[in-house]
């Protein structure tokens, strides 16, 4: 399984041609990074410094998801379904 590049992820979730910072793009990039770190921890179980960074990424993604849920519920539902998150 190949990991999608950052540019492909931005193109997939962008709202318009020059969009690089909308909530959808940020959440998808954070999800991609979180998935990479999760795979990393399957082989490096004692890497506690990176685990701290993972927890910070998860917290940032959670706050962005809450924001998107408040401001654009239909966009939130679409993004959650597309990323396969459990909310």
PDB file of N, CA, C and O in Angstrom:
ATOM      1  N   UNK A   1       0.847  -1.185   0.000  1.00  0.00           N
ATOM      2  CA  UNK A   1       0.000   0.000   0.000  1.00  0.00           C
ATOM      3  C   UNK A   1       0.890   1.244   0.000  1.00  0.00           C
ATOM      4  O   UNK A   1       1.729   1.407   0.886  1.00  0.00           O
ATOM      5  N   UNK A   2       0.713   2.101  -0.968  1.00  0.00           N
ATOM      6  CA  UNK A   2       1.519   3.309  -1.038  1.00  0.00           C
ATOM      7  C   UNK A   2       0.830   4.435  -0.272  1.00  0.00           C
ATOM      8  O   UNK A   2      -0.395   4.557  -0.275  1.00  0.00           O
ATOM      9  N   UNK A   3       1.629   5.232   0.367  1.00  0.00           N
ATOM     10  CA  UNK A   3       1.109   6.355   1.144  1.00  0.00           C
ATOM     11  C   UNK A   3       0.916   7.538   0.203  1.00  0.00           C
ATOM     12  O   UNK A   3       1.851   7.915  -0.503  1.00  0.00           O
ATOM     13  N   UNK A   4      -0.277   8.134   0.177  1.00  0.00           N
ATOM     14  CA  UNK A   4      -0.496   9.273  -0.726  1.00  0.00           C
ATOM     15  C   UNK A   4       0.366  10.461  -0.315  1.00  0.00           C
ATOM     16  O   UNK A   4       0.585  10.710   0.871  1.00  0.00           O
ATOM     17  N   UNK A   5       0.844  11.177  -1.305  1.00  0.00           N
ATOM     18  CA  UNK A   5       1.698  12.322  -1.016  1.00  0.00           C
ATOM     19  C   UNK A   5       0.861  13.478  -0.479  1.00  0.00           C
ATOM     20  O   UNK A   5      -0.365  13.500  -0.594  1.00  0.00           O
ATOM     21  N   UNK A   6       1.552  14.409   0.096  1.00  0.00           N
ATOM     22  CA  UNK A   6       0.891  15.573   0.682  1.00  0.00           C
ATOM     23  C   UNK A   6       0.135  16.358  -0.390  1.00  0.00           C
ATOM     24  O   UNK A   6      -0.979  16.824  -0.150  1.00  0.00           O
ATOM     25  N   UNK A   7       0.735  16.502  -1.560  1.00  0.00           N
ATOM     26  CA  UNK A   7       0.105  17.266  -2.642  1.00  0.00           C
ATOM     27  C   UNK A   7      -1.176  16.596  -3.114  1.00  0.00           C
ATOM     28  O   UNK A   7      -2.168  17.278  -3.370  1.00  0.00           O
ATOM     29  N   UNK A   8      -1.172  15.271  -3.235  1.00  0.00           N
ATOM     30  CA  UNK A   8      -2.383  14.561  -3.654  1.00  0.00           C
ATOM     31  C   UNK A   8      -3.493  14.722  -2.632  1.00  0.00           C
ATOM     32  O   UNK A   8      -4.658  14.878  -2.997  1.00  0.00           O
ATOM     33  N   UNK A   9      -3.139  14.685  -1.357  1.00  0.00           N
ATOM     34  CA  UNK A   9      -4.122  14.855  -0.302  1.00  0.00           C
ATOM     35  C   UNK A   9      -4.720  16.253  -0.351  1.00  0.00           C
ATOM     36  O   UNK A   9      -5.929  16.417  -0.191  1.00  0.00           O
ATOM     37  N   UNK A  10      -3.891  17.253  -0.570  1.00  0.00           N
ATOM     38  CA  UNK A  10      -4.380  18.634  -0.658  1.00  0.00           C
ATOM     39  C   UNK A  10      -5.321  18.773  -1.846  1.00  0.00           C
ATOM     40  O   UNK A  10      -6.382  19.385  -1.728  1.00  0.00           O
ATOM     41  N   UNK A  11      -4.942  18.210  -2.993  1.00  0.00           N
ATOM     42  CA  UNK A  11      -5.802  18.304  -4.181  1.00  0.00           C
ATOM     43  C   UNK A  11      -7.139  17.612  -3.966  1.00  0.00           C
ATOM     44  O   UNK A  11      -8.165  18.079  -4.460  1.00  0.00           O
ATOM     45  N   UNK A  12      -7.136  16.513  -3.239  1.00  0.00           N
ATOM     46  CA  UNK A  12      -8.363  15.742  -3.026  1.00  0.00           C
ATOM     47  C   UNK A  12      -9.361  16.471  -2.132  1.00  0.00           C
ATOM     48  O   UNK A  12     -10.564  16.419  -2.385  1.00  0.00           O
ATOM     49  N   UNK A  13      -8.880  17.147  -1.093  1.00  0.00           N
ATOM     50  CA  UNK A  13      -9.773  17.751  -0.114  1.00  0.00           C
ATOM     51  C   UNK A  13      -9.904  19.264  -0.223  1.00  0.00           C
ATOM     52  O   UNK A  13     -10.637  19.870   0.559  1.00  0.00           O
ATOM     53  N   UNK A  14      -9.212  19.889  -1.175  1.00  0.00           N
ATOM     54  CA  UNK A  14      -9.274  21.344  -1.328  1.00  0.00           C
ATOM     55  C   UNK A  14     -10.664  21.784  -1.777  1.00  0.00           C
ATOM     56  O   UNK A  14     -11.331  21.101  -2.554  1.00  0.00           O
ATOM     57  N   UNK A  15     -11.079  22.932  -1.272  1.00  0.00           N
ATOM     58  CA  UNK A  15     -12.384  23.479  -1.632  1.00  0.00           C
ATOM     59  C   UNK A  15     -12.334  24.232  -2.953  1.00  0.00           C
ATOM     60  O   UNK A  15     -13.339  24.316  -3.660  1.00  0.00           O
ATOM     61  N   UNK A  16     -11.172  24.781  -3.289  1.00  0.00           N
ATOM     62  CA  UNK A  16     -10.976  25.471  -4.566  1.00  0.00           C
ATOM     63  C   UNK A  16      -9.530  25.273  -4.997  1.00  0.00           C
ATOM     64  O   UNK A  16      -8.763  24.609  -4.299  1.00  0.00           O
ATOM     65  N   UNK A  17      -9.158  25.824  -6.106  1.00  0.00           N
ATOM     66  CA  UNK A  17      -7.861  25.531  -6.735  1.00  0.00           C
ATOM     67  C   UNK A  17      -6.659  25.908  -5.867  1.00  0.00           C
ATOM     68  O   UNK A  17      -5.662  25.185  -5.857  1.00  0.00           O
ATOM     69  N   UNK A  18      -6.733  27.010  -5.151  1.00  0.00           N
ATOM     70  CA  UNK A  18      -5.582  27.461  -4.374  1.00  0.00           C
ATOM     71  C   UNK A  18      -5.731  27.191  -2.882  1.00  0.00           C
ATOM     72  O   UNK A  18      -5.009  27.779  -2.078  1.00  0.00           O
ATOM     73  N   UNK A  19      -6.641  26.327  -2.505  1.00  0.00           N
ATOM     74  CA  UNK A  19      -6.916  26.045  -1.104  1.00  0.00           C
ATOM     75  C   UNK A  19      -5.857  25.108  -0.527  1.00  0.00           C
ATOM     76  O   UNK A  19      -5.691  23.983  -0.998  1.00  0.00           O
ATOM     77  N   UNK A  20      -5.141  25.580   0.497  1.00  0.00           N
ATOM     78  CA  UNK A  20      -4.183  24.719   1.186  1.00  0.00           C
ATOM     79  C   UNK A  20      -4.379  24.732   2.693  1.00  0.00           C
ATOM     80  O   UNK A  20      -3.674  24.019   3.407  1.00  0.00           O
ATOM     81  N   UNK A  21      -5.321  25.525   3.195  1.00  0.00           N
ATOM     82  CA  UNK A  21      -5.428  25.663   4.641  1.00  0.00           C
ATOM     83  C   UNK A  21      -6.819  25.523   5.205  1.00  0.00           C
ATOM     84  O   UNK A  21      -7.034  25.842   6.374  1.00  0.00           O
ATOM     85  N   UNK A  22      -7.777  25.057   4.417  1.00  0.00           N
ATOM     86  CA  UNK A  22      -9.124  24.896   4.961  1.00  0.00           C
ATOM     87  C   UNK A  22      -9.128  23.780   5.992  1.00  0.00           C
ATOM     88  O   UNK A  22      -8.191  22.985   6.061  1.00  0.00           O
ATOM     89  N   UNK A  23     -10.166  23.724   6.778  1.00  0.00           N
ATOM     90  CA  UNK A  23     -10.259  22.715   7.826  1.00  0.00           C
ATOM     91  C   UNK A  23     -10.186  21.308   7.258  1.00  0.00           C
ATOM     92  O   UNK A  23      -9.548  20.434   7.845  1.00  0.00           O
ATOM     93  N   UNK A  24     -10.833  21.082   6.122  1.00  0.00           N
ATOM     94  CA  UNK A  24     -10.829  19.751   5.521  1.00  0.00           C
ATOM     95  C   UNK A  24      -9.411  19.311   5.145  1.00  0.00           C
ATOM     96  O   UNK A  24      -9.020  18.168   5.383  1.00  0.00           O
ATOM     97  N   UNK A  25      -8.652  20.234   4.558  1.00  0.00           N
ATOM     98  CA  UNK A  25      -7.284  19.920   4.145  1.00  0.00           C
ATOM     99  C   UNK A  25      -6.421  19.657   5.377  1.00  0.00           C
ATOM    100  O   UNK A  25      -5.641  18.704   5.399  1.00  0.00           O
ATOM    101  N   UNK A  26      -6.557  20.495   6.396  1.00  0.00           N
ATOM    102  CA  UNK A  26      -5.756  20.324   7.602  1.00  0.00           C
ATOM    103  C   UNK A  26      -6.060  19.002   8.290  1.00  0.00           C
ATOM    104  O   UNK A  26      -5.149  18.295   8.719  1.00  0.00           O
ATOM    105  N   UNK A  27      -7.342  18.671   8.393  1.00  0.00           N
ATOM    106  CA  UNK A  27      -7.738  17.420   9.044  1.00  0.00           C
ATOM    107  C   UNK A  27      -7.215  16.225   8.252  1.00  0.00           C
ATOM    108  O   UNK A  27      -6.734  15.257   8.843  1.00  0.00           O
ATOM    109  N   UNK A  28      -7.300  16.279   6.942  1.00  0.00           N
ATOM    110  CA  UNK A  28      -6.834  15.148   6.138  1.00  0.00           C
ATOM    111  C   UNK A  28      -5.322  14.985   6.237  1.00  0.00           C
ATOM    112  O   UNK A  28      -4.829  13.858   6.287  1.00  0.00           O
ATOM    113  N   UNK A  29      -4.577  16.089   6.266  1.00  0.00           N
ATOM    114  CA  UNK A  29      -3.128  15.997   6.407  1.00  0.00           C
ATOM    115  C   UNK A  29      -2.738  15.459   7.786  1.00  0.00           C
ATOM    116  O   UNK A  29      -1.820  14.649   7.910  1.00  0.00           O
ATOM    117  N   UNK A  30      -3.446  15.918   8.814  1.00  0.00           N
ATOM    118  CA  UNK A  30      -3.175  15.403  10.154  1.00  0.00           C
ATOM    119  C   UNK A  30      -3.490  13.910  10.233  1.00  0.00           C
ATOM    120  O   UNK A  30      -2.750  13.149  10.857  1.00  0.00           O
ATOM    121  N   UNK A  31      -4.581  13.494   9.604  1.00  0.00           N
ATOM    122  CA  UNK A  31      -4.948  12.079   9.602  1.00  0.00           C
ATOM    123  C   UNK A  31      -3.877  11.251   8.908  1.00  0.00           C
ATOM    124  O   UNK A  31      -3.522  10.167   9.372  1.00  0.00           O
ATOM    125  N   UNK A  32      -3.368  11.763   7.800  1.00  0.00           N
ATOM    126  CA  UNK A  32      -2.306  11.064   7.075  1.00  0.00           C
ATOM    127  C   UNK A  32      -1.074  10.908   7.957  1.00  0.00           C
ATOM    128  O   UNK A  32      -0.484   9.829   8.012  1.00  0.00           O
ATOM    129  N   UNK A  33      -0.684  11.965   8.642  1.00  0.00           N
ATOM    130  CA  UNK A  33       0.496  11.917   9.527  1.00  0.00           C
ATOM    131  C   UNK A  33       0.261  10.993  10.717  1.00  0.00           C
ATOM    132  O   UNK A  33       1.165  10.261  11.120  1.00  0.00           O
ATOM    133  N   UNK A  34      -0.946  11.020  11.281  1.00  0.00           N
ATOM    134  CA  UNK A  34      -1.288  10.153  12.410  1.00  0.00           C
ATOM    135  C   UNK A  34      -1.207   8.689  11.984  1.00  0.00           C
ATOM    136  O   UNK A  34      -0.702   7.852  12.732  1.00  0.00           O
ATOM    137  N   UNK A  35      -1.696   8.383  10.804  1.00  0.00           N
ATOM    138  CA  UNK A  35      -1.622   7.001  10.309  1.00  0.00           C
ATOM    139  C   UNK A  35      -0.175   6.554  10.109  1.00  0.00           C
ATOM    140  O   UNK A  35       0.166   5.405  10.387  1.00  0.00           O
ATOM    141  N   UNK A  36       0.675   7.465   9.625  1.00  0.00           N
ATOM    142  CA  UNK A  36       2.088   7.130   9.447  1.00  0.00           C
ATOM    143  C   UNK A  36       2.749   6.840  10.789  1.00  0.00           C
ATOM    144  O   UNK A  36       3.515   5.885  10.915  1.00  0.00           O
ATOM    145  N   UNK A  37       2.450   7.669  11.795  1.00  0.00           N
ATOM    146  CA  UNK A  37       3.043   7.456  13.108  1.00  0.00           C
ATOM    147  C   UNK A  37       2.519   6.182  13.758  1.00  0.00           C
ATOM    148  O   UNK A  37       3.259   5.506  14.473  1.00  0.00           O
ATOM    149  N   UNK A  38       1.262   5.849  13.522  1.00  0.00           N
ATOM    150  CA  UNK A  38       0.703   4.618  14.070  1.00  0.00           C
ATOM    151  C   UNK A  38       1.443   3.406  13.510  1.00  0.00           C
ATOM    152  O   UNK A  38       1.739   2.461  14.242  1.00  0.00           O
ATOM    153  N   UNK A  39       1.740   3.434  12.220  1.00  0.00           N
ATOM    154  CA  UNK A  39       2.523   2.358  11.621  1.00  0.00           C
ATOM    155  C   UNK A  39       3.937   2.313  12.210  1.00  0.00           C
ATOM    156  O   UNK A  39       4.490   1.235  12.429  1.00  0.00           O
ATOM    157  N   UNK A  40       4.513   3.482  12.462  1.00  0.00           N
ATOM    158  CA  UNK A  40       5.849   3.579  13.039  1.00  0.00           C
ATOM    159  C   UNK A  40       5.899   2.905  14.406  1.00  0.00           C
ATOM    160  O   UNK A  40       6.882   2.244  14.739  1.00  0.00           O
ATOM    161  N   UNK A  41       4.844   3.071  15.196  1.00  0.00           N
ATOM    162  CA  UNK A  41       4.830   2.524  16.554  1.00  0.00           C
ATOM    163  C   UNK A  41       4.628   1.013  16.578  1.00  0.00           C
ATOM    164  O   UNK A  41       4.831   0.387  17.619  1.00  0.00           O
ATOM    165  N   UNK A  42       4.241   0.425  15.477  1.00  0.00           N
ATOM    166  CA  UNK A  42       4.131  -1.037  15.442  1.00  0.00           C
ATOM    167  C   UNK A  42       5.506  -1.689  15.495  1.00  0.00           C
ATOM    168  O   UNK A  42       5.641  -2.820  15.964  1.00  0.00           O
ATOM    169  N   UNK A  43       6.525  -0.983  15.018  1.00  0.00           N
ATOM    170  CA  UNK A  43       7.876  -1.538  15.061  1.00  0.00           C
ATOM    171  C   UNK A  43       8.751  -0.872  16.125  1.00  0.00           C
ATOM    172  O   UNK A  43       9.722  -1.470  16.590  1.00  0.00           O
ATOM    173  N   UNK A  44       8.417   0.353  16.511  1.00  0.00           N
ATOM    174  CA  UNK A  44       9.212   1.089  17.502  1.00  0.00           C
ATOM    175  C   UNK A  44       8.332   1.393  18.718  1.00  0.00           C
ATOM    176  O   UNK A  44       7.876   2.519  18.910  1.00  0.00           O
ATOM    177  N   UNK A  45       8.113   0.379  19.516  1.00  0.00           N
ATOM    178  CA  UNK A  45       7.155   0.503  20.621  1.00  0.00           C
ATOM    179  C   UNK A  45       7.611   1.445  21.727  1.00  0.00           C
ATOM    180  O   UNK A  45       6.780   2.007  22.440  1.00  0.00           O
ATOM    181  N   UNK A  46       8.913   1.623  21.878  1.00  0.00           N
ATOM    182  CA  UNK A  46       9.429   2.426  22.983  1.00  0.00           C
ATOM    183  C   UNK A  46       9.802   3.853  22.586  1.00  0.00           C
ATOM    184  O   UNK A  46      10.512   4.534  23.326  1.00  0.00           O
ATOM    185  N   UNK A  47       9.340   4.299  21.452  1.00  0.00           N
ATOM    186  CA  UNK A  47       9.630   5.654  20.970  1.00  0.00           C
ATOM    187  C   UNK A  47       8.650   6.631  21.614  1.00  0.00           C
ATOM    188  O   UNK A  47       7.668   7.044  20.997  1.00  0.00           O
ATOM    189  N   UNK A  48       8.931   6.988  22.851  1.00  0.00           N
ATOM    190  CA  UNK A  48       7.987   7.793  23.612  1.00  0.00           C
ATOM    191  C   UNK A  48       7.990   9.261  23.195  1.00  0.00           C
ATOM    192  O   UNK A  48       6.987   9.952  23.369  1.00  0.00           O
ATOM    193  N   UNK A  49       9.098   9.743  22.651  1.00  0.00           N
ATOM    194  CA  UNK A  49       9.136  11.131  22.200  1.00  0.00           C
ATOM    195  C   UNK A  49       8.207  11.349  21.009  1.00  0.00           C
ATOM    196  O   UNK A  49       7.494  12.351  20.942  1.00  0.00           O
ATOM    197  N   UNK A  50       8.221  10.414  20.084  1.00  0.00           N
ATOM    198  CA  UNK A  50       7.320  10.527  18.937  1.00  0.00           C
ATOM    199  C   UNK A  50       5.873  10.312  19.355  1.00  0.00           C
ATOM    200  O   UNK A  50       4.959  10.888  18.764  1.00  0.00           O
ATOM    201  N   UNK A  51       5.666   9.485  20.371  1.00  0.00           N
ATOM    202  CA  UNK A  51       4.309   9.256  20.867  1.00  0.00           C
ATOM    203  C   UNK A  51       3.708  10.553  21.427  1.00  0.00           C
ATOM    204  O   UNK A  51       2.513  10.809  21.277  1.00  0.00           O
ATOM    205  N   UNK A  52       4.545  11.355  22.069  1.00  0.00           N
ATOM    206  CA  UNK A  52       4.083  12.650  22.576  1.00  0.00           C
ATOM    207  C   UNK A  52       3.631  13.537  21.419  1.00  0.00           C
ATOM    208  O   UNK A  52       2.608  14.216  21.516  1.00  0.00           O
ATOM    209  N   UNK A  53       4.386  13.531  20.337  1.00  0.00           N
ATOM    210  CA  UNK A  53       3.992  14.295  19.154  1.00  0.00           C
ATOM    211  C   UNK A  53       2.705  13.773  18.551  1.00  0.00           C
ATOM    212  O   UNK A  53       1.880  14.555  18.078  1.00  0.00           O
ATOM    213  N   UNK A  54       2.520  12.460  18.559  1.00  0.00           N
ATOM    214  CA  UNK A  54       1.282  11.865  18.054  1.00  0.00           C
ATOM    215  C   UNK A  54       0.089  12.351  18.852  1.00  0.00           C
ATOM    216  O   UNK A  54      -0.948  12.680  18.276  1.00  0.00           O
ATOM    217  N   UNK A  55       0.219  12.399  20.163  1.00  0.00           N
ATOM    218  CA  UNK A  55      -0.886  12.856  21.002  1.00  0.00           C
ATOM    219  C   UNK A  55      -1.229  14.322  20.719  1.00  0.00           C
ATOM    220  O   UNK A  55      -2.397  14.709  20.763  1.00  0.00           O
ATOM    221  N   UNK A  56      -0.221  15.124  20.432  1.00  0.00           N
ATOM    222  CA  UNK A  56      -0.477  16.524  20.083  1.00  0.00           C
ATOM    223  C   UNK A  56      -1.203  16.633  18.745  1.00  0.00           C
ATOM    224  O   UNK A  56      -2.104  17.458  18.590  1.00  0.00           O
ATOM    225  N   UNK A  57      -0.813  15.799  17.780  1.00  0.00           N
ATOM    226  CA  UNK A  57      -1.487  15.804  16.477  1.00  0.00           C
ATOM    227  C   UNK A  57      -2.946  15.382  16.615  1.00  0.00           C
ATOM    228  O   UNK A  57      -3.830  15.965  15.988  1.00  0.00           O
ATOM    229  N   UNK A  58      -3.192  14.365  17.439  1.00  0.00           N
ATOM    230  CA  UNK A  58      -4.558  13.884  17.645  1.00  0.00           C
ATOM    231  C   UNK A  58      -5.404  14.974  18.291  1.00  0.00           C
ATOM    232  O   UNK A  58      -6.560  15.165  17.913  1.00  0.00           O
ATOM    233  N   UNK A  59      -4.842  15.689  19.261  1.00  0.00           N
ATOM    234  CA  UNK A  59      -5.584  16.765  19.920  1.00  0.00           C
ATOM    235  C   UNK A  59      -5.899  17.896  18.947  1.00  0.00           C
ATOM    236  O   UNK A  59      -6.996  18.454  18.970  1.00  0.00           O
ATOM    237  N   UNK A  60      -4.929  18.234  18.091  1.00  0.00           N
ATOM    238  CA  UNK A  60      -5.156  19.298  17.109  1.00  0.00           C
ATOM    239  C   UNK A  60      -6.233  18.888  16.111  1.00  0.00           C
ATOM    240  O   UNK A  60      -7.096  19.693  15.758  1.00  0.00           O
ATOM    241  N   UNK A  61      -6.183  17.630  15.653  1.00  0.00           N
ATOM    242  CA  UNK A  61      -7.198  17.140  14.724  1.00  0.00           C
ATOM    243  C   UNK A  61      -8.575  17.140  15.374  1.00  0.00           C
ATOM    244  O   UNK A  61      -9.563  17.503  14.735  1.00  0.00           O
ATOM    245  N   UNK A  62      -8.648  16.742  16.625  1.00  0.00           N
ATOM    246  CA  UNK A  62      -9.926  16.714  17.328  1.00  0.00           C
ATOM    247  C   UNK A  62     -10.549  18.107  17.419  1.00  0.00           C
ATOM    248  O   UNK A  62     -11.755  18.265  17.229  1.00  0.00           O
ATOM    249  N   UNK A  63      -9.725  19.115  17.710  1.00  0.00           N
ATOM    250  CA  UNK A  63     -10.268  20.467  17.807  1.00  0.00           C
ATOM    251  C   UNK A  63     -10.715  20.983  16.444  1.00  0.00           C
ATOM    252  O   UNK A  63     -11.722  21.686  16.356  1.00  0.00           O
ATOM    253  N   UNK A  64      -9.988  20.649  15.378  1.00  0.00           N
ATOM    254  CA  UNK A  64     -10.405  21.048  14.036  1.00  0.00           C
ATOM    255  C   UNK A  64     -11.702  20.353  13.628  1.00  0.00           C
ATOM    256  O   UNK A  64     -12.553  20.956  12.974  1.00  0.00           O
ATOM    257  N   UNK A  65     -11.854  19.085  14.014  1.00  0.00           N
ATOM    258  CA  UNK A  65     -13.077  18.361  13.698  1.00  0.00           C
ATOM    259  C   UNK A  65     -14.263  18.974  14.433  1.00  0.00           C
ATOM    260  O   UNK A  65     -15.349  19.098  13.866  1.00  0.00           O
ATOM    261  N   UNK A  66     -14.060  19.361  15.698  1.00  0.00           N
ATOM    262  CA  UNK A  66     -15.137  20.013  16.451  1.00  0.00           C
ATOM    263  C   UNK A  66     -15.533  21.335  15.789  1.00  0.00           C
ATOM    264  O   UNK A  66     -16.717  21.657  15.684  1.00  0.00           O
ATOM    265  N   UNK A  67     -14.529  22.094  15.346  1.00  0.00           N
ATOM    266  CA  UNK A  67     -14.803  23.355  14.669  1.00  0.00           C
ATOM    267  C   UNK A  67     -15.607  23.126  13.396  1.00  0.00           C
ATOM    268  O   UNK A  67     -16.587  23.828  13.143  1.00  0.00           O
ATOM    269  N   UNK A  68     -15.199  22.155  12.600  1.00  0.00           N
ATOM    270  CA  UNK A  68     -15.898  21.871  11.348  1.00  0.00           C
ATOM    271  C   UNK A  68     -17.313  21.384  11.621  1.00  0.00           C
ATOM    272  O   UNK A  68     -18.228  21.696  10.860  1.00  0.00           O
ATOM    273  N   UNK A  69     -17.504  20.636  12.675  1.00  0.00           N
ATOM    274  CA  UNK A  69     -18.831  20.147  13.030  1.00  0.00           C
ATOM    275  C   UNK A  69     -19.751  21.316  13.393  1.00  0.00           C
ATOM    276  O   UNK A  69     -20.934  21.303  13.052  1.00  0.00           O
ATOM    277  N   UNK A  70     -19.210  22.323  14.083  1.00  0.00           N
ATOM    278  CA  UNK A  70     -20.005  23.497  14.461  1.00  0.00           C
ATOM    279  C   UNK A  70     -20.343  24.371  13.266  1.00  0.00           C
ATOM    280  O   UNK A  70     -21.456  24.889  13.167  1.00  0.00           O
ATOM    281  N   UNK A  71     -19.378  24.542  12.346  1.00  0.00           N
ATOM    282  CA  UNK A  71     -19.553  25.536  11.299  1.00  0.00           C
ATOM    283  C   UNK A  71     -20.137  24.986  10.001  1.00  0.00           C
ATOM    284  O   UNK A  71     -20.857  25.700   9.303  1.00  0.00           O
ATOM    285  N   UNK A  72     -19.840  23.737   9.666  1.00  0.00           N
ATOM    286  CA  UNK A  72     -20.330  23.175   8.405  1.00  0.00           C
ATOM    287  C   UNK A  72     -20.629  21.699   8.576  1.00  0.00           C
ATOM    288  O   UNK A  72     -19.797  20.855   8.245  1.00  0.00           O
ATOM    289  N   UNK A  73     -21.805  21.377   9.089  1.00  0.00           N
ATOM    290  CA  UNK A  73     -22.109  20.004   9.460  1.00  0.00           C
ATOM    291  C   UNK A  73     -22.103  19.059   8.259  1.00  0.00           C
ATOM    292  O   UNK A  73     -21.646  17.921   8.370  1.00  0.00           O
ATOM    293  N   UNK A  74     -22.603  19.517   7.127  1.00  0.00           N
ATOM    294  CA  UNK A  74     -22.615  18.629   5.952  1.00  0.00           C
ATOM    295  C   UNK A  74     -21.191  18.339   5.476  1.00  0.00           C
ATOM    296  O   UNK A  74     -20.887  17.211   5.089  1.00  0.00           O
ATOM    297  N   UNK A  75     -20.318  19.348   5.503  1.00  0.00           N
ATOM    298  CA  UNK A  75     -18.915  19.142   5.149  1.00  0.00           C
ATOM    299  C   UNK A  75     -18.251  18.206   6.148  1.00  0.00           C
ATOM    300  O   UNK A  75     -17.427  17.373   5.769  1.00  0.00           O
ATOM    301  N   UNK A  76     -18.603  18.337   7.419  1.00  0.00           N
ATOM    302  CA  UNK A  76     -18.077  17.472   8.469  1.00  0.00           C
ATOM    303  C   UNK A  76     -18.453  16.017   8.214  1.00  0.00           C
ATOM    304  O   UNK A  76     -17.594  15.137   8.279  1.00  0.00           O
ATOM    305  N   UNK A  77     -19.725  15.752   7.926  1.00  0.00           N
ATOM    306  CA  UNK A  77     -20.182  14.381   7.697  1.00  0.00           C
ATOM    307  C   UNK A  77     -19.481  13.768   6.478  1.00  0.00           C
ATOM    308  O   UNK A  77     -19.082  12.603   6.506  1.00  0.00           O
ATOM    309  N   UNK A  78     -19.338  14.549   5.424  1.00  0.00           N
ATOM    310  CA  UNK A  78     -18.666  14.069   4.216  1.00  0.00           C
ATOM    311  C   UNK A  78     -17.206  13.721   4.500  1.00  0.00           C
ATOM    312  O   UNK A  78     -16.716  12.678   4.069  1.00  0.00           O
ATOM    313  N   UNK A  79     -16.520  14.594   5.223  1.00  0.00           N
ATOM    314  CA  UNK A  79     -15.110  14.376   5.504  1.00  0.00           C
ATOM    315  C   UNK A  79     -14.901  13.161   6.399  1.00  0.00           C
ATOM    316  O   UNK A  79     -13.994  12.364   6.159  1.00  0.00           O
ATOM    317  N   UNK A  80     -15.720  13.014   7.413  1.00  0.00           N
ATOM    318  CA  UNK A  80     -15.598  11.892   8.327  1.00  0.00           C
ATOM    319  C   UNK A  80     -15.794  10.572   7.589  1.00  0.00           C
ATOM    320  O   UNK A  80     -15.064   9.606   7.814  1.00  0.00           O
ATOM    321  N   UNK A  81     -16.796  10.544   6.700  1.00  0.00           N
ATOM    322  CA  UNK A  81     -17.053   9.327   5.940  1.00  0.00           C
ATOM    323  C   UNK A  81     -15.903   9.023   4.981  1.00  0.00           C
ATOM    324  O   UNK A  81     -15.526   7.864   4.809  1.00  0.00           O
ATOM    325  N   UNK A  82     -15.353  10.053   4.363  1.00  0.00           N
ATOM    326  CA  UNK A  82     -14.289   9.855   3.381  1.00  0.00           C
ATOM    327  C   UNK A  82     -12.974   9.422   4.017  1.00  0.00           C
ATOM    328  O   UNK A  82     -12.228   8.631   3.440  1.00  0.00           O
ATOM    329  N   UNK A  83     -12.690   9.954   5.228  1.00  0.00           N
ATOM    330  CA  UNK A  83     -11.448   9.586   5.908  1.00  0.00           C
ATOM    331  C   UNK A  83     -11.590   8.295   6.696  1.00  0.00           C
ATOM    332  O   UNK A  83     -10.592   7.697   7.100  1.00  0.00           O
ATOM    333  N   UNK A  84     -12.807   7.870   6.913  1.00  0.00           N
ATOM    334  CA  UNK A  84     -13.016   6.634   7.659  1.00  0.00           C
ATOM    335  C   UNK A  84     -12.833   6.803   9.154  1.00  0.00           C
ATOM    336  O   UNK A  84     -12.474   5.855   9.853  1.00  0.00           O
ATOM    337  N   UNK A  85     -13.077   8.003   9.642  1.00  0.00           N
ATOM    338  CA  UNK A  85     -12.998   8.227  11.082  1.00  0.00           C
ATOM    339  C   UNK A  85     -14.285   7.746  11.730  1.00  0.00           C
ATOM    340  O   UNK A  85     -15.313   7.645  11.062  1.00  0.00           O
ATOM    341  N   UNK A  86     -14.242   7.453  12.999  1.00  0.00           N
ATOM    342  CA  UNK A  86     -15.358   6.735  13.607  1.00  0.00           C
ATOM    343  C   UNK A  86     -16.470   7.601  14.169  1.00  0.00           C
ATOM    344  O   UNK A  86     -17.369   7.071  14.821  1.00  0.00           O
ATOM    345  N   UNK A  87     -16.452   8.901  13.950  1.00  0.00           N
ATOM    346  CA  UNK A  87     -17.525   9.735  14.491  1.00  0.00           C
ATOM    347  C   UNK A  87     -18.701   9.792  13.561  1.00  0.00           C
ATOM    348  O   UNK A  87     -19.695  10.453  13.863  1.00  0.00           O
TER     349      UNK A  87
END
